Amino acid sequence: MNRVLLLVCSGLLLVVIGLFRSAPSAADLPPLTTPGEDDRIILQSFLKHADAAVKEITPEKMRAVREVEQIAWVHSKYLDMQLAAYQLTGERKYLDNFVRMTDALLTRLSRGPDGYLGFRGIQLAIFQNKNHPNLEDDVVITDFTVIQVLCDFAEIVQARKALKAAYGQKVDHYLNIAQDHLFKKWEGRKQYVDLGKGGGIYRESALA
């Protein structure tokens, strides 16, 4: 699935959700009844792409990812598609897909010098330090995008007892990674800067 197709799929996701329901992104929803033939075609097309996206996140493909910001802009969207497909159909196979794909995604984690796990790799070309283009480090937008996706899954699962029984252990595992590694390391490394009334920023490492 190339980037153009991914953009089409992302657009379909927004259209499908807009057509069928206006609701919180991670609510546990019953299967939807499509209001018309045109809408049914859109839904079926989206679900077809969601099914095809499963093969885009495998341990082998994740090992090949060097520019780790791609995880934020590309791979996380494949995961979003599975959650949306579940919300639109109520079919658990999409939650199973999410778990399978997320487990594959997390094989890309590696441990930094301070013990925190992260998606360490090189920056996108436009952000690379010209003196150190192959510098590998964590990328804040990748970590926080993955945190969001993991929390969306947790919110869906925790909304129903049956889902908690089936996926509760996975939720605990994912939230441990999100909280104790992907989030906490930015605080532990003192890379958060409080700007007072101006808000705050996270800084990434850089070499002169």
Secondary structure, DSSP 8 states (H G I E B T S, - for coil): --HHHHHHHHHHHHHHHHHH----TT--------SSHHHHHHHHHHHHHHHHHGGG--HHHHHT--BTHHIIIIIHHHHHHHHHHHHHH--THHHHHHHHHHHHHHTT-EE-TTS-EE--BB--GGGSBTTBTT--B--HHHHHHHHHHHHHHHHHHHT-HHHHHHHHHHHHHHHHHIIIIIIHHHHHTT-EEE-GGG-EEE------
